């Protein structure tokens, strides 16, 4: 009985590891993963496997001047035969409980998408990353490669990196990335996006803290429609979240979202409550995975990953610049940037050489309402001309570029002041509309994707703001409104990073297995890119976001700091029956000290 119980626990933990890593790493969120022997048989028979095996056996090319001098990651555990040679039936039974430690290896992960109607031989691979497994040094690192990276594909000429898989399948992708990075690739794994989507649904979804509004109608880019805030994403929504490039930061933000999703999924799938769902998710994935990793090697890798501390996982980004060359958009990285990324990939966390940047700016944030750079059209909307003119003057006084508009019949019938904006145009108009609405005290914001600027409908009951109001005044009024909508007491920040600008908020409910839970989400944009500070408050007290971590006690409240070896992702605490956290999205631009200062400054609304 004890042996059976021990085996059951081992199998369950291994299955949890397999489920999370199969689903997330194939989409760009990274990590090596095991595949049980019952599913590996199909994975070994997928098209392209033999060509991939041949490519993996080849040595690193040295003729290309872009090839770096960095060598292999160390000896891999080898093939199925070499790793298990000489193993007897008796010792195999023993290793089912402790399969041992895998060797060092580099694993190439591909996320593929083949549409039946496309006529493509291989489809496309939007996700490519190299995972460095270093059990002897106790860490795992993941290098994400931009799909638009400009590379030389030999007879196919200069192309984007994702063309390697589209033109030559797994084998060409392996050869191209090996030549680019100059490191030995020991294994590879490809997962079709359909498998990812189906497996997430089998798991019942994954909770993700969505940093901002995502919308695209799908005419040019991938269709997506997500509101900001902590929420459970099903398979379709999760796939769109990790694949969309509807960003000011393009491919870079997409890679960061993929890494964010990995961390969220790893947090949740390792919970025992999902063990039976993981079994179902694994069976669903059987037809969607291709790999040459042997069963015994995979089991050893799974066992090691179960015990790997999240703080020993590194996420590495390749630096580069966005450039348009011959009418095509590329990411261009220099040889020095590639070499630096590979060095970082192969460097243990405690030995990583970093540049000390301090704790960031801890000074006061400006308390002035600043609408500079925002184009606003003011329409009468049923109000008299004098009131509309006064509101236009207020907006101009705060720095907005204001134009008078002609109200339509629909505008004339507006029952309350409204701010209109496009959720698609410019990818930042939602943030600008939020700032205008907050400054005016307008609570109704409506999306209209035919617009080319932020529009204010000045209804008859509109109030002209007092120009003496400060940023603190309008933000406090916004918090009080959200508190009324959510139905629970809120906390407001006493300090926010200098330069941060309000990016929107909403009161809503989070769907949980125990029913809906009230929540408030507010975000602040950091700079001009896709970096945000998020403030979450909810009655969902056992949300997966409340992970164990480093604890800091201040004022009798315990603040828990959650993150990886490189960054702080969130800081959470519980007070008066409410779970609170502040989050650092997407590339964790805020320092630990800055984020902790925001968290400890939170207090009940005045």
Helices and strands as residue ranges (DSSP letters): H 2-24, I 25-29, H 37-43, H 49-57, H 80-84, H 89-95, E 105-113, E 124-134, G 135-137, E 139-145, E 150-152, G 154-156, E 158-160, H 163-181, E 187-192, H 193-202, E 206-210, E 214-216, E 224-226, E 229-233, H 235-243, H 250-269, G 272-274, H 275-285, G 286-288, E 289-291, H 295-306, G 310-312, E 313-317, E 321-325, E 328-332, H 335-345, G 349-351, E 375-379, H 385-397, E 401-404, H 409-412, E 418-421, G 425-427, H 429-440, E 444-447, E 454-457, H 471-486, E 491-492, E 501-510, E 517-525, E 532-538, E 550-554, E 557-563, E 568-575, E 578-585, H 592-601, E 603-604
